[in-house]
Amino acid sequence: MKYAVIDIGSNSVRLMLWANGTLYKKVCTTRLGEGLSRTASLSDASMERTALAVADFCEEGRREGARILAFATAAVRFSSNGREFCARVKALCGIEVDVVSGEEEALLGLYGALGATADGGIIDIGGASTEVCIRERGIVRTSLSLPVGAVRILDVCGQSAGRIDAYVSDAVRSLEGISVGGSNMYAIGGTASTLASMSLELKEYDAAALNGTRLPLDWVKAAAVRLLMTAPEERKKIPGMDVRRADVIAGAAVLLMQIMQSLRLREVIFSDADNLEGYLAARGLA
């Protein structure tokens, strides 16, 4: 069976084509969650451009002869008009959007990066939320979603280093005291892939080269400081930078740094496998 899995996130829409393994992934940045922290609703413009991106990926999946699956995360579940967005997607391409809870989103990331049984954990910094999930001795001990993410930080704090630090510090306070045991912690998603690309100074995204890249806490700290001191347009010139994330990456790097500090992590490991693979695995389809 071939599957086309679509992740409708707060910052971007992603497509994975899968057949006995991941064939390829694509991303379209649509900023569905833009302004959500101020208005509690999705704007007409962000809904339309996101729905059109979903429709394009649906059409691609159908051309490939794949079964289409789509799920939405924080922007849709937090918003007052998420149902309206899902109805728009259905009208455009005839698919039902599965709106996952925060706890389920965390589990999807764990299943994607680590499979159904391996011990370890994930940190998934999204646009409007951040998930942390930890499995010890085969049992999921922690699965939570924090209402903070890269787009939300930009909306609330702009590029102010002081405001970002204070906002993120408050947001991650609930992580204090959580134990990760001795297992590895993996970072997944766009923030992690961008930072991993920066650490290797890649000219273009290369999943094989990036997968397994270790990001020590000291390096993440230095990267966060560098990004905060650099204007968004100048960040685009940094080797490895995903230019679509240049305006949100500084706040997201601070968020990853503070999560690592709260969990007392020396490093995180980047995993290209994430909630796209996890969505299939959690449903017994992969």
N, C-alpha and C positions, 0 to 999 in steps of 0.2 A: 504494500500500500504506500502511496505517495501522499504526503501531507504538505499543505501550505499553511503555516501557523503565523498569525498576525498579532503582534503585541501593540496595543494602542496605549501608549504611555503619555505622560504629561508633557514631555519635551519632544518626543518623536514617535513615529510609527515604524515598526520593524517587521520585516518578512523573513521567515526561514522556510526554505524548501528542503524537505526531509524525505529520504527513502533509504531505510536501513542505515541511517546516519545523516548528518547535516551535509547537504549538497552546497548550499550557499545561503548567505544572509544579505539583506539590503536594508537601508534605513532612509527615512525621509523625515527631516526635522520640520514639525508643524506647530509646536508650542501650544498644544491644546490647553494646557494649564496656565497659560499666560493671564495674569491678573486675577486668578482664582482666589488668592489670599486676600484680595481687597474686596471682591464682589460676591464671593461664594457661588458664583455661577460661571459657566463657560460662555465666552462671547460668541456671537453669531459668526464672526469672521473665523475664529479659531475652530469652531465646529465644522464649518464648511470646508476649510482647507484640509482638515484632518479626515473628514468623511471622504473627500475626493482621493486622498492618498490611500485610504483603506480600499476604496473601489478599484484604484489602479492595481494594488497588490492582489486583490481578488481576481481581477481579470488575468493577471500574470499566472496565478495559481491554476486557474481554469485552463489556460493555454497549455500548462504543463500536465494537465490531467490529474491534478491533485485534489484531495478532499480539503476543503477550506475550513479552518478553525480560527476564531478571533476572540481575544480576551482583552479587557480594559482594566486599568489599574486606578491609581489614586485620583487623577483628575476627574474621572467619571464618577467614582464612588463618593467623592467628597462634594461634588457640585449639586446644586439644587435642580439643575436641568439635565442631569445625566441621561435620564430616560428619553428626553427629546433628542439628544445626540444619537443614542442607540437606534431610535426610530428613523433618523435621517440615514444612518448607515444601511439599515434594512431596506429603506426605500431605494437607495442607490444601487445596492448589489445583492439584496435578497438574503443576507446572512444575519443570524442572531449573534449579538455580542455578549459574551460571558463576562459579567462584571465581577471580578474576584475581590474577596475581602483582603484586608491588610495581612492577616495571619496566613491566609492561603498564598498570597503573593510571596511572602517570605519562604514558605515551604517549596514553592515552585522554583525559586532560586537555588535552594538547597538541593533539590532533586536534579536540577540541571548541572550544577557544578560537581556534585558528589555522588549522584545516583541515589538509590533507595535505601542503602544500608551503611555506607562508609561514614565513619566519625569525622567531625570537622564542622566548619561553619562558614557562613557567607555574610558579606556586607554588600547591599545593593542600594547605591545612591541613585534615586530616580529624580524626576523633575519636581514632584509634589510630595513624595514620601521617601523614606529610607527604611529598608528591611534588614533585620538581623535575625539569623536563624542558626542554632547550634545543636548538633547531635552528639551525644556522648553515650558510649556503650550501646549503640544502636537505638537509643531513645532520644527523641527531640525534646531537649530540656528548655529551650528558649525559641520562641517564634513570635516576633513582634514587628510592628510597623510604626515608625515615628512620623508625625505630620510635618516633616521638613525635607526639602530637596533642593536641587540646584536652581530650578525656576522660581520656587517659592522664596529662596534666599535673595535672588535678584529682585523680585517684586517688592520685598519688604525692606531690604537693606541697600539696594543699588550696589555701588562699588566701594562703599565706605568700610574700611577695614575694622574700625571700632564697632560699628553696628553689626557687622557680620559676626565678629568674635562673640559679642554679647548674645546675639540671637541664637547662634549655634550652641553656645555653652548652655543656655537654658533648655534648648531642644533635646540635648543628649543626656541631661541629668538623670533620666530614668535608667540609663545603662550602668550606672555606678553599682558595683557589687556583683555584677553578672560574671560568672566564671566561664572561661572558654576551655578549661582543662588543658591538656597538652597537645591537642590536635591543631592542625593547620586551619587558618582562617583565609578564605578566598574573597577577593573583591571582584564583583561582576558589574556589568552595565557600562554606560557611556563615560561616566567620570573615571572609572577604573581603567577603561581601555585608553582613554586620552592620556592619563598620567603614565600608564605603562609605555605608550608610544613615545611620550616625552622622555622617559628614562632611557629608552633605546635610540632616541633621535631618529625615528623612522620617517622616511619621506612619504610613505603611503601605508595604509593599514595592511597588516600581514598577520592573520590570526595564528598561523603556525609559529611565527617568530615571537609573538606576544604571549601565547599561552604558557603559563608557568612563570612569567616574569615576577620576580620578587621586588616588592616596594618596601624598603625599610622605613621605620618611623622617622628617622632623621632626614631621609631623603624627602619624604612627604612634607615634613615641616618646612624644609628649605624651598620646596616647590611652591607651597602655599604662600610663603613670604614673597617669593619672586613674583608670583602671579598677582598678588595684591598690590605690588609696587609698579606693575606694568599696566598701561592702558589697554582696554580690550582690542583696539586696532593693532597695537604693537604685539599683543599676545599671538596674533595670527602668524607672526614671523618666527615664533619659537619652533624649532624642529620637533616634529611629532604632534604638533597641535592640530586638533580637529577644529577647523575655523568656524564650524557651525556652533561650537561650544565656547568660543572665545569669551563671550560676555558672561557665561555662567560658571566657568571652570574655577575661578578663584574661590568663590564661596563654597563650591563643592569640595575643593581641596582642603579648605579649612574644616569642613564637616568630616571628611575622612580622617584627617589628623586628630580631631577631637574624639571621634569614635574610637580610634586606635588607642588613644591615651586613656579613655574611660575603661576600655576592656584590657588595658595593660598589654598591648600587643607590640612586639618588636618589629613585626613585619606583616604584610598581607601578600597573598599570591594572586596574580590575575588569572581568571578563568574566562575563556571565550565562550564556553558552554554556560548557559544561564537559564532564565525562566522560559525561553522559547523551547529549548530541549526539555526543561522541567515540566512544561505544560503537557507534553506528550507522555513523559514518563509517569507523571502523577495519575494519569488516566489509563495507564496500562497499554498505551498505544506504541511505545517505543521500547 
